[in-house]
Amino acid sequence: MNGRQRLTDILSYKSSHCGFWHGNPNWRCRDRIFSELGVKDDFEMGLKLGDSCRWVMPEAFGMWAHPEGKPLWDVLGGKERKSLSQPGVFGDCEDVKEVEAFDWPDEKYIDFTETISQLDQTRAKGQATLSGSWSCFFHIVCDFFGMENYFVKMYTDPDVVEAVTDHVANFYYNANEKLFSMAADKIDMFFFGNDFGSQKDMLISPELFDRFVMPYFARFTDQAHRYGMKVLLHSCGSIERIIPRLIDAGVDALHPIQALAANMDAETLSRKYNGRIVFVGGVDTQRIMPFGTPQQVKDEVRRLRDLFGENYVVSPSHESILPEVPVANVVAMAEAAAE
């Protein structure tokens, strides 16, 4: 059984063995990790470690190809980023007309040529494909205002927040529509990400989430399902309070399961949601992966498999493998997943 067949069984809740995805080595340690493993890139790394799936993110393969090199989202008006709270171009905006007058990105500069080539290469190796534009509209809108301004304007200028969100979400929706119309038969799961939680709780209340996030979120989910794909949502942080909303919206799988965030422990999630949504992740990257021994990593993987069962994908509790994580621990995670 290859990785794609394995993931298909997991998403159908009929697998006899868990899946595995090693994550995504951070740019600061990629060369070292690849060298230690004797591979040339992340694709080869996944094949060597026995990954069930591969993330083919269009943004990493030339999706935005502006002839003049303009960034996709100039959220700070050309200024250098200094903090998440730094006011963006709409930090003081109180008029929707200002939003409409902004130079929004033109979809004609989208190019999926290399993305589709990578999807074909992945399928040829038997791995399931996770793809679709990252579609991180929550983050982009946050940057257009600055985090504090964004949350305040949900109360003071909700029409402005909705206007900005419309433009950002529509771009991603139309980009995905173009990709899916060309290559839906090459994509197993639509994988997109928006971090809705902190270590302790949601960044905004469930009520604000329902107004300013959920309508767009549901639209993306429906779009993928219309093309016959499963949906994998990435969200770091403590988001347990909205997991029922995500399930009702049709999310098939949830990543990365930030193990030490409030109420995101495997025991709680397994007890409340196993059989209703597939979990991808959960191998603690705050303590165990960077500071534990290979044996401790293996023990943690086994514990998670016991809790989540076979319809589960072993993976780090954040997809980015940071420089502090020893390669031996990544290998140990893969070996325990394959047992």
N, C-alpha and C positions, 0 to 999 in steps of 0.2 A: 504494500500500500504506500503510495507516495504522499507527500505533504498536502497536496490539494485534496485528495480523497479523504485524508485524515481530518482536515478542517471542515470539509463538507459534513462528515459524520458528527463532528463535535457540534456544529451549528444545528444539526437535526436531533441532537440529544440521543445519539445512538452509537457513540464511539466506545471502543474497548480500550483506548489508550489516549492519554492527554497529548496535546500539541506542544510546540515550542517555537518561540521567536526570541532571538538573542537581544533584540533592541537595535539601537543605533549609536555606534561609537561617536563620541563628541569630537569635533574637529581638532581639539587641542591634543588628543591622544590617538587619533586614527592611525597615523604612520607607525607609532610604537606597537599598537595592538596588532596591526596587520603584519608587521615584521615578526613579532613573537609567534604568531600563528602560522607564518609562512604563506600568507595569501596576499593578493594584490589589491583587493578592495572589499567593500562590505558584502557584495554579492557572493564572492568566493568564501568569505567568512561564514555567511549563513549556510552555504552548502556544506562546508567542512564541519560545522557544529550540528547539522541535522535540522535546520529550521523547517517548520511546516509551511511557512509563508514568507513573503518578502514585501516590504513597503516600497512601492514605486510612486514617489511623490512627484507630481508634474513640476512643481516649483524647483525641484532639484535637477530637473532635466530640461531646462530651457523653455518652460511654459510662457514666461513673459519675455518677449523679444522686441522691445522698443528700438527702432533704428537709431535713435539719438541717445540711447542709454538711460532714459528717464526711469526712475524707480516706479514700481507698481503703485506703491502708496507713499506719497510724500506727506506724511502725517504731521511733520514738524515744520513744514515750509522751508526745508533745506537746512535747518538748524541741527546741531549735534545733540544727540540724546544724552541727558544727564540723569534722569530718573523717570519712573513710571508715572509720577504725578506732574511731570513737566507739561505745561499747557501746550496742546497741539493747535493746529490752524483754526479749529472751532472752539478753542478754550473759552472765548468770551462771546461766542455767537448766540444771538437771541432771535434771529430772523431766518426763516426757512429759505428766503430768497438768496441769502448768502451761501447756503448749502447748494442750492441749485446752480449758482454761478461758478462753482468750483470746477476746476479742470479734472474731471473724473477720468480714470483710465479707459481707453478704447479697446473693446474686445477684439478688434481686428489685429492686434499685436500678440494674440495668443497663438502659440505653436506647440502642438502635441506630437511632433514627428519623433523625437527621441523617446518620449514617454511610451509611445506605442511600441517602439523597437525594444525597449526594456521589458515591457509586458510580455512580448513574444519570447524573449530570452528566458524570462522567469518561468513561463508556462512550459517551455521546452525542457526545463530541469525538473519538472514535476511539482513545483511549489505553487501554493495558492498566492494570488495577487491581491494586495491591499493598495487601492489607488483612489483617484479622484483628487481634485484640488484640495489643499489642506483646509480651505474655507473657514479660516479663523476670524470670522466677522466680529465676534465679541471683542477680541483683542484689538483689531484694527480700529473699531469704533472707539474703544477706550483710549487708544493712542491719539486719535483725532481730537479728543477733548483734553486728555490728561486724566488719570484715574479718578482723582478726587472730583474734578469738574464733571466727569461723566456720571458718577453716581449722584451728585447733587442735581445735575440737570435732568435726571429722570423725574425729579419733583418740580423743578422750576421751569424747565423748557422741554417738556416731553415731546412736543411736535418737532423740535430741532433734532433731538436724539433719534426719533423715528425716521426723519428724513435722511440723516447720515447713514443709519443702519440700512435703510432701503437701498441706497446706492451701493454700499459695500456688499451686502448680501446678494443683490441682483447680479453684480459682476461675477461673484463666485458661482451663483446658480447657472448663469448663462455659460460660464466656462465649463462647468460640469456637463451641461446639456450638450455642448459641442463634443467633449471627450466621450461621453457615454453614447452619443449617436454614432461615433466612429468606432468605438472599441468596447462597448458594454460586454460583449461576449468574451473579452479577454480579462475582465475584472471580476474577482470573486466577492470582494467586499469593498464598499465605499468606506474609506477611512478618513475621518476629518476631526479636527481638534479645536477645542475652546476650553481653557482652564476656568472653571466656574467656582473653584473652591480654594480656600487657604488651608493651612494646617489644622485650623480649629473649626471652620464652618464655611458656609457659602459666602461669596464676595458680595452678593446682593440677596435680598429676601426672596423666598419662593414666589411671593406676590409680584415683585418687580421682574423676576425671571419670567413669569407667565406673560407679562405685557411686552417686555422689550427683547426677549430672547426666544421664547418658545414658538411663536408663530413662524419665525425664520427657520428655526431648528427643525420644526415639523415639516416645513417645505422641502428642506434638503433630504430628510429621511424619506419622504414620499417620493421624491424624484428618483432616488436610488432604487427603491422598491419597484417603481414603475418600469425600470430597466432590468428587473430580475436579480438585483444584487442584494446581499445582506448589508447591514449597516453596523460599523464599528465606530463608537465614539471615544475619542480621547478627552479626558478631563482630569487634570491633577487636582489634588486637594480633597477636602471633606465635602462630598456632594451627596451623602446618603439621603438627605432630606428630599432630594428631587429624583432619586432613582425610580420611584413608582411613576413619576411623570415621563421619564425617559422610556420606560417599558411601555406605557400607554401610547407613546408616540411612535412605537415600532422599532426602537433600537434593539438590535439583535445581540450585540456584544459590547462590553464596557472595558476600557483600558485607561490608565495602567494600574489602578487599584493602589493608591498611595498608602502603603501598609500602616504607617504610623500616624496618619491623619485621623482626626476624631471620627469614630463610628465606621471607619473603613477597614477595620480588622477582618481577617478572613472568617473568623467565627461568626461575627454579626452578619456579614454579607451572605455567607453560605446558609445560615439559618433563615434569613428573611427572603432571599431572592434566588437561591439555587433552583434551577429548572425553569426560571422565568427569563433569565438573561445569562449569556455566557460571559465568564470573566476571563480577561486576558491580562496577565501581570501578577503583581502582588509580592514578588520576591524583593524584600526590603532593600532599597538602594540608599537609605540614610545611615544605616548601621551595619547590617550583615554583609552586603555586597562589598562595601569599601573596607571594612575593618574586621570582618569575620574570617575564619579559616575556610578552606575548601570543604572540610567536613561539615562545618556549620551551615554552609550554603546548601549542601546536599540534604542535610537534615531539614532545613526550612522548606526546600522544594517538596520533600516527601510529606511534610506536615500539610502543606497547601493542597497537595494531591489528595490526601486523605479527607480534607474538608470539602473541597470543591468537586471531587470525583473525577472521572475520566473525561467529562465534557467540559474541559478547561484547557487554557493555553498558558503554559509556564512562560513567564517573561519578567523582566525587572519591573519594579514599581515606579519607575520612570524610564521612558525608552532611551534616554541619553545615557550611554555608558561613560561616566566621567573619569578624568585622569586618576582619581584616587582608587578606582576599582582594579584590583589585580586581575590580570588575564587568567590566572589559575582559577579564580572564582567564577569567571564567565564560563570556563570549560567545565567546572564542577556543576554549575547550573544546568548546562546542556547534558552532561552525563547522567545526572539524576532524573532529568525529564525523560531520558531515553530508557530508563530502567523498566 
